[in-house]
Amino acid sequence: MNRFMILSALCLSLGACETARDQRMAQGAMIGGTGGAIIGGVTTGSAQGAVVGGVAGAAIGAVGADLTRPRQGKKRCYYSDTQQREICNYRQQDQPQY
């Protein structure tokens, strides 16, 4: 029980240091792993099929979540004398350049 509490505290502390990209990939891995385990368990009727399906689904879910993350367009920054600060404009990737 004591080891479980220490391991839980360690996992929670490491989980707090992740970025939004890491969090998105972890969520994709959880969704993919759950779906893969259900499909693998139902189609094979064994726990081994559920494990294989879960691992494959988690890997595919993490990669898919990373590939479909929103990307920021190009950034153009300049210093504004009137506002006394740097102003940055973001342009989406699909907008034409002028």
DSSP file (Angstrom, degrees, kcal/mol; ACC not computed):
  #  RESIDUE AA STRUCTURE BP1 BP2  ACC     N-H-->O    O-->H-N    N-H-->O    O-->H-N    TCO  KAPPA ALPHA  PHI   PSI    X-CA   Y-CA   Z-CA
    1    1 A M     >        0   0    0      0, 0.0     4,-1.9     0, 0.0     5,-0.1   0.000 360.0 360.0 360.0 -39.9    0.0    0.0    0.0
    2    2 A N  H  >  +     0   0    0      1,-0.2     4,-1.9     2,-0.2     5,-0.2   0.896 360.0  50.3 -67.0 -39.8    2.8    2.4    0.9
    3    3 A R  H  > S+     0   0    0      1,-0.2     4,-2.8     2,-0.2    -1,-0.2   0.880 107.8  54.7 -64.5 -37.1    4.6    1.7   -2.5
    4    4 A F  H  > S+     0   0    0      1,-0.2     4,-2.4     2,-0.2    -1,-0.2   0.901 107.7  48.9 -63.0 -41.0    1.3    2.4   -4.3
    5    5 A M  H  X S+     0   0    0     -4,-1.9     4,-2.2     2,-0.2    -1,-0.2   0.900 113.0  47.1 -66.2 -40.6    1.0    5.8   -2.6
    6    6 A I  H  X S+     0   0    0     -4,-1.9     4,-2.2     2,-0.2    -2,-0.2   0.921 113.5  48.1 -67.2 -43.6    4.6    6.7   -3.5
    7    7 A L  H  X S+     0   0    0     -4,-2.8     4,-2.4     2,-0.2    -2,-0.2   0.885 111.5  50.7 -64.2 -38.9    4.2    5.6   -7.1
    8    8 A S  H  X S+     0   0    0     -4,-2.4     4,-2.4    -5,-0.2    -2,-0.2   0.913 110.4  48.8 -65.3 -42.5    0.9    7.5   -7.4
    9    9 A A  H  X S+     0   0    0     -4,-2.2     4,-2.0     2,-0.2    -2,-0.2   0.885 111.7  50.1 -64.6 -37.9    2.5   10.7   -6.1
   10   10 A L  H  X S+     0   0    0     -4,-2.2     4,-2.1     2,-0.2    -2,-0.2   0.919 111.3  47.9 -66.2 -43.7    5.4   10.3   -8.5
   11   11 A C  H  X S+     0   0    0     -4,-2.4     4,-2.1     1,-0.2    -2,-0.2   0.899 112.1  49.4 -64.6 -40.7    3.1    9.8  -11.5
   12   12 A L  H  X S+     0   0    0     -4,-2.4     4,-1.0     2,-0.2    -1,-0.2   0.880 110.7  49.9 -67.1 -37.0    1.0   12.8  -10.5
   13   13 A S  H  < S+     0   0    0     -4,-2.0     4,-0.3     1,-0.2     3,-0.3   0.888 112.9  46.3 -70.0 -37.1    4.0   15.0  -10.2
   14   14 A L  H >< S+     0   0    0     -4,-2.1     3,-1.1     1,-0.2    -2,-0.2   0.847 107.8  57.9 -71.6 -32.6    5.4   13.9  -13.5
   15   15 A G  H >< S+     0   0    0     -4,-2.1     3,-0.9     1,-0.2    -1,-0.2   0.750  97.5  61.6 -68.5 -23.2    2.0   14.4  -15.2
   16   16 A A  T 3< S+     0   0    0     -4,-1.0    -1,-0.2    -3,-0.3    -2,-0.2   0.642  95.4  62.5 -77.4 -13.4    1.9   18.0  -14.1
   17   17 A C  T <  S+     0   0    0     -3,-1.1    -1,-0.2    -4,-0.3     2,-0.2   0.194  80.4 112.0 -97.2  15.9    5.0   18.8  -16.1
   18   18 A E    <   -     0   0    0     -3,-0.9     2,-0.1     1,-0.1    -3,-0.0  -0.504  60.3-128.4 -92.4 160.2    3.6   18.0  -19.5
   19   19 A T     >  -     0   0    0     -2,-0.2     4,-2.2     1,-0.1     5,-0.2  -0.397  33.8 -98.7 -93.8 176.1    2.8   20.3  -22.4
   20   20 A A  H  > S+     0   0    0      1,-0.2     4,-2.2     2,-0.2     5,-0.1   0.852 125.0  54.2 -65.0 -33.6   -0.5   20.6  -24.3
   21   21 A R  H  > S+     0   0    0      2,-0.2     4,-2.3     1,-0.2    -1,-0.2   0.922 108.8  47.6 -65.7 -44.1    1.0   18.4  -27.1
   22   22 A D  H  > S+     0   0    0      1,-0.2     4,-2.4     2,-0.2    -2,-0.2   0.898 111.8  50.7 -63.0 -40.5    1.9   15.7  -24.6
   23   23 A Q  H  X S+     0   0    0     -4,-2.2     4,-2.3     2,-0.2    -1,-0.2   0.899 109.7  49.9 -65.3 -40.4   -1.5   15.9  -23.0
   24   24 A R  H  X S+     0   0    0     -4,-2.2     4,-2.2     1,-0.2    -1,-0.2   0.906 111.6  48.6 -64.2 -41.6   -3.2   15.6  -26.4
   25   25 A M  H  X S+     0   0    0     -4,-2.3     4,-2.3     2,-0.2    -2,-0.2   0.886 110.7  50.9 -66.8 -37.9   -1.0   12.5  -27.3
   26   26 A A  H  X S+     0   0    0     -4,-2.4     4,-2.2     2,-0.2    -2,-0.2   0.899 110.5  49.0 -66.0 -40.2   -1.8   10.9  -24.0
   27   27 A Q  H  X S+     0   0    0     -4,-2.3     4,-2.4     2,-0.2    -2,-0.2   0.900 111.4  49.6 -66.0 -39.7   -5.5   11.4  -24.5
   28   28 A G  H  X S+     0   0    0     -4,-2.2     4,-2.7     1,-0.2    34,-0.3   0.884 110.6  50.5 -64.3 -38.4   -5.3   10.0  -28.0
   29   29 A A  H  X S+     0   0    0     -4,-2.3     4,-2.7    32,-0.3    -2,-0.2   0.887 110.9  49.0 -66.9 -38.5   -3.4    7.0  -26.6
   30   30 A M  H  X S+     0   0    0     -4,-2.2     4,-2.2     2,-0.2     5,-0.2   0.929 114.5  44.0 -66.6 -44.3   -6.0    6.4  -24.0
   31   31 A I  H  X S+     0   0    0     -4,-2.4     4,-2.4     2,-0.2     5,-0.2   0.940 118.0  44.5 -66.1 -46.3   -8.9    6.6  -26.4
   32   32 A G  H  X S+     0   0    0     -4,-2.7     4,-2.8    -5,-0.2    26,-0.4   0.891 113.7  50.3 -65.0 -40.1   -7.1    4.4  -29.0
   33   33 A G  H  X S+     0   0    0     -4,-2.7     4,-2.3    24,-0.4    -1,-0.2   0.891 111.4  48.0 -66.0 -40.1   -6.0    1.9  -26.4
   34   34 A T  H  X S+     0   0    0     -4,-2.2     4,-2.2    -5,-0.2    -2,-0.2   0.943 115.3  44.5 -65.3 -47.5   -9.4    1.5  -25.0
   35   35 A G  H  X S+     0   0    0     -4,-2.4     4,-2.5    -5,-0.2     5,-0.2   0.908 114.1  49.6 -63.4 -42.0  -11.0    1.1  -28.4
   36   36 A G  H  X S+     0   0    0     -4,-2.8     4,-2.9    -5,-0.2    18,-0.4   0.879 110.5  50.3 -64.7 -38.7   -8.3   -1.3  -29.5
   37   37 A A  H  X S+     0   0    0     -4,-2.3     4,-2.3    16,-0.4     5,-0.2   0.900 112.2  47.2 -67.1 -40.2   -8.6   -3.4  -26.3
   38   38 A I  H  X S+     0   0    0     -4,-2.2     4,-2.3     2,-0.2     5,-0.2   0.953 116.7  42.9 -65.2 -48.8  -12.4   -3.7  -26.7
   39   39 A I  H  X S+     0   0    0     -4,-2.5     4,-2.5     1,-0.2     5,-0.2   0.926 116.1  48.2 -65.2 -44.1  -12.1   -4.6  -30.4
   40   40 A G  H  X S+     0   0    0     -4,-2.9     4,-1.8    -5,-0.2     6,-0.4   0.883 113.8  47.0 -64.1 -38.7   -9.2   -7.0  -29.8
   41   41 A G  H  X S+     0   0    0     -4,-2.3     4,-1.8     8,-0.3     5,-0.2   0.886 114.6  45.7 -70.3 -39.0  -11.0   -8.7  -26.9
   42   42 A V  H  < S+     0   0    0     -4,-2.3    -2,-0.2    -5,-0.2    -1,-0.2   0.913 115.0  45.7 -71.2 -42.5  -14.3   -9.1  -28.7
   43   43 A T  H  < S+     0   0    0     -4,-2.5    -2,-0.2    -5,-0.2    -1,-0.2   0.876 125.6  29.4 -72.7 -36.1  -12.8  -10.4  -32.0
   44   44 A T  H  < S-     0   0    0     -4,-1.8    -2,-0.2    -5,-0.2    -1,-0.2   0.740  91.8-139.1 -95.0 -23.8  -10.4  -12.9  -30.5
   45   45 A G     <  +     0   0    0     -4,-1.8     2,-0.3    -5,-0.3    -3,-0.1   0.723  68.1  98.2  73.3  21.0  -12.3  -13.8  -27.3
   46   46 A S  S  > S-     0   0    0     -6,-0.4     4,-1.3    -5,-0.2    -1,-0.3  -0.924  80.0-122.5-137.5 162.2   -9.1  -13.8  -25.2
   47   47 A A  H  > S+     0   0    0     -2,-0.3     4,-2.2     1,-0.2     5,-0.2   0.828 111.4  60.5 -71.7 -31.1   -7.2  -11.5  -22.9
   48   48 A Q  H  > S+     0   0    0      1,-0.2     4,-2.5     2,-0.2     5,-0.2   0.905 104.1  49.2 -63.7 -40.9   -4.2  -11.8  -25.2
   49   49 A G  H  > S+     0   0    0      1,-0.2     4,-2.6     2,-0.2    -8,-0.3   0.866 109.6  52.6 -64.6 -36.1   -6.1  -10.3  -28.1
   50   50 A A  H  X S+     0   0    0     -4,-1.3     4,-2.2   -10,-0.3    -2,-0.2   0.891 110.2  47.7 -66.5 -38.8   -7.3   -7.5  -25.9
   51   51 A V  H  X S+     0   0    0     -4,-2.2     4,-2.4     2,-0.2     5,-0.2   0.935 113.8  46.1 -67.3 -46.1   -3.7   -6.7  -24.8
   52   52 A V  H  X S+     0   0    0     -4,-2.5     4,-2.5     1,-0.2     5,-0.2   0.927 114.8  47.8 -62.9 -44.2   -2.4   -6.7  -28.4
   53   53 A G  H  X S+     0   0    0     -4,-2.6     4,-2.5     1,-0.2   -16,-0.4   0.870 111.5  51.2 -63.9 -36.6   -5.4   -4.6  -29.6
   54   54 A G  H  X S+     0   0    0     -4,-2.2     4,-2.3   -18,-0.4    -2,-0.2   0.907 111.3  46.1 -67.3 -42.2   -4.9   -2.1  -26.7
   55   55 A V  H  X S+     0   0    0     -4,-2.4     4,-2.2     2,-0.2    -2,-0.2   0.932 116.0  45.5 -66.1 -45.4   -1.2   -1.7  -27.4
   56   56 A A  H  X S+     0   0    0     -4,-2.5     4,-2.5    -5,-0.2     5,-0.2   0.916 114.1  49.1 -64.9 -41.8   -1.8   -1.2  -31.1
   57   57 A G  H  X S+     0   0    0     -4,-2.5     4,-2.5    -5,-0.2   -24,-0.4   0.876 110.1  51.2 -65.4 -37.2   -4.7    1.1  -30.5
   58   58 A A  H  X S+     0   0    0     -4,-2.3     4,-2.3   -26,-0.4    -1,-0.2   0.907 111.5  47.4 -66.1 -41.4   -2.7    3.2  -28.0
   59   59 A A  H  X S+     0   0    0     -4,-2.2     4,-2.2     2,-0.2     5,-0.2   0.937 115.6  44.1 -65.5 -45.5    0.2    3.6  -30.5
   60   60 A I  H  X S+     0   0    0     -4,-2.5     4,-2.6     1,-0.2    -2,-0.2   0.886 113.4  52.1 -66.9 -38.0   -2.1    4.5  -33.4
   61   61 A G  H  X S+     0   0    0     -4,-2.5     4,-2.2    -5,-0.2   -32,-0.3   0.896 110.3  47.6 -65.1 -40.7   -4.1    6.9  -31.1
   62   62 A A  H  X S+     0   0    0     -4,-2.3     4,-1.9   -34,-0.3    -2,-0.2   0.925 115.3  44.5 -66.9 -44.5   -1.0    8.8  -29.9
   63   63 A V  H  X S+     0   0    0     -4,-2.2     4,-2.3     1,-0.2    -2,-0.2   0.918 114.2  50.1 -66.4 -42.2    0.4    9.2  -33.4
   64   64 A G  H  X S+     0   0    0     -4,-2.6     4,-1.5     1,-0.2    -2,-0.2   0.890 110.0  50.1 -63.5 -39.4   -3.0   10.2  -34.8
   65   65 A A  H  < S+     0   0    0     -4,-2.2    -1,-0.2     1,-0.2    -2,-0.2   0.873 111.8  48.4 -66.6 -36.2   -3.5   12.8  -32.1
   66   66 A D  H >< S+     0   0    0     -4,-1.9     3,-0.9     1,-0.2    -2,-0.2   0.888 111.2  49.7 -70.9 -38.3    0.0   14.2  -32.8
   67   67 A L  H 3< S+     0   0    0     -4,-2.3    -1,-0.2     1,-0.2    -2,-0.2   0.787 113.5  45.8 -71.3 -26.3   -0.5   14.4  -36.5
   68   68 A T  T 3< S+     0   0    0     -4,-1.5    -1,-0.2    -5,-0.2    -2,-0.2   0.260  81.7 126.4-101.9  12.5   -3.9   16.1  -36.2
   69   69 A R  S <  S-     0   0    0     -3,-0.9     2,-0.2    -4,-0.2    -3,-0.0  -0.373  71.5 -98.5 -68.6 149.5   -3.0   18.8  -33.6
   70   70 A P        -     0   0    0      0, 0.0     2,-0.4     0, 0.0    -1,-0.1  -0.493  39.8-150.3 -69.6 133.8   -3.7   22.4  -34.5
   71   71 A R        -     0   0    0     -2,-0.2     2,-0.3    -3,-0.1    22,-0.2  -0.832  11.3-122.6-107.8 144.6   -0.7   24.1  -35.8
   72   72 A Q        -     0   0    0     -2,-0.4     3,-0.1     1,-0.1    20,-0.1  -0.642  27.4-128.1 -85.5 139.1    0.0   27.8  -35.5
   73   73 A G        -     0   0    0     -2,-0.3    19,-0.2     1,-0.2    -1,-0.1   0.049  47.5 -55.1 -72.6-171.4    0.5   29.8  -38.7
   74   74 A K  E     -A   91   0A   0     17,-0.9    17,-2.6    18,-0.1     2,-0.4  -0.365  54.4-137.3 -70.0 147.8    3.4   32.1  -39.4
   75   75 A K  E     -A   90   0A   0     15,-0.2     2,-0.5    -3,-0.1    15,-0.2  -0.896  16.7-172.4-112.2 134.2    4.1   34.8  -37.0
   76   76 A R  E     -A   89   0A   0     13,-2.5    13,-2.8    -2,-0.4     2,-0.3  -0.986  12.5-175.4-125.6 120.3    4.9   38.4  -37.9
   77   77 A C  E     +A   88   0A   0     -2,-0.5     2,-0.3    11,-0.2    11,-0.2  -0.877   8.9 167.4-119.1 147.8    6.0   40.7  -35.0
   78   78 A Y  E     -A   87   0A   0      9,-2.3     9,-3.3    -2,-0.3     2,-0.5  -0.972  36.8-107.3-150.0 160.3    6.8   44.4  -34.9
   79   79 A Y  E     -A   86   0A   0     -2,-0.3     2,-0.6     7,-0.2     7,-0.2  -0.811  27.5-147.8 -95.3 127.0    7.3   47.0  -32.2
   80   80 A S  E  >> -A   85   0A   0      5,-2.8     5,-1.1    -2,-0.5     4,-1.1  -0.835   7.6-164.4 -96.5 121.6    4.5   49.5  -31.8
   81   81 A D  T  45S+     0   0    0     -2,-0.6    -1,-0.2     2,-0.2     5,-0.0   0.846  90.5  52.4 -71.1 -33.3    5.7   53.0  -30.6
   82   82 A T  T  45S+     0   0    0      1,-0.2    -1,-0.2     3,-0.1    -2,-0.0   0.872 118.9  33.7 -72.6 -35.3    2.1   54.0  -29.7
   83   83 A Q  T  45S-     0   0    0      2,-0.2    -1,-0.2     4,-0.0    -2,-0.2   0.530  99.4-135.1 -96.9  -6.3    1.5   51.0  -27.5
   84   84 A Q  T  <5S+     0   0    0     -4,-1.1     2,-0.3     1,-0.2    -3,-0.2   0.853  71.3  82.8  57.7  39.0    5.1   50.7  -26.3
   85   85 A R  E   <S-A   80   0A   0     -5,-1.1    -5,-2.8    -7,-0.0     2,-0.4  -0.974  86.4 -83.8-159.0 170.3    5.1   46.9  -26.8
   86   86 A E  E     -A   79   0A   0     -2,-0.3     2,-0.5    -7,-0.2    -7,-0.2  -0.671  37.0-156.7 -83.5 134.1    5.7   44.2  -29.4
   87   87 A I  E     -A   78   0A   0     -9,-3.3    -9,-2.3    -2,-0.4     2,-0.4  -0.946   7.2-166.1-112.5 129.5    2.6   43.3  -31.5
   88   88 A C  E     -A   77   0A   0     -2,-0.5     2,-0.4   -11,-0.2   -11,-0.2  -0.966   3.6-164.2-120.0 132.2    2.5   39.8  -33.1
   89   89 A N  E     -A   76   0A   0    -13,-2.8   -13,-2.5    -2,-0.4     2,-0.5  -0.937   9.0-150.8-112.5 136.1    0.0   38.8  -35.9
   90   90 A Y  E     -A   75   0A   0     -2,-0.4     2,-0.5   -15,-0.2   -15,-0.2  -0.903   6.1-159.9-109.2 134.3   -0.5   35.2  -36.7
   91   91 A R  E     -A   74   0A   0    -17,-2.6   -17,-0.9    -2,-0.5     6,-0.0  -0.942  20.9-121.6-113.9 132.0   -1.5   34.1  -40.2
   92   92 A Q    >   -     0   0    0     -2,-0.5     3,-0.9   -19,-0.2   -18,-0.1  -0.302  23.0-119.1 -66.3 156.3   -3.2   30.7  -40.8
   93   93 A Q  T 3  S+     0   0    0      1,-0.2    -1,-0.1   -22,-0.2   -21,-0.0   0.763 109.6  54.0 -72.0 -24.6   -1.4   28.4  -43.2
   94   94 A D  T 3  S+     0   0    0      2,-0.1    -1,-0.2     0, 0.0    -2,-0.0   0.518  85.9  99.0 -90.7  -3.2   -4.2   28.2  -45.7
   95   95 A Q  S <  S-     0   0    0     -3,-0.9     2,-0.1     1,-0.1    -4,-0.0  -0.603  80.8-109.7 -81.8 142.9   -4.5   32.0  -46.2
   96   96 A P        -     0   0    0      0, 0.0     2,-0.3     0, 0.0    -1,-0.1  -0.388  28.9-119.9 -71.1 149.5   -2.8   33.5  -49.3
   97   97 A Q              0   0    0      1,-0.1    -6,-0.0    -2,-0.1     0, 0.0  -0.685 360.0 360.0 -88.4 142.5    0.3   35.7  -48.8
   98   98 A Y              0   0    0     -2,-0.3    -1,-0.1     0, 0.0     0, 0.0   0.389 360.0 360.0-106.2 360.0    0.2   39.3  -50.0
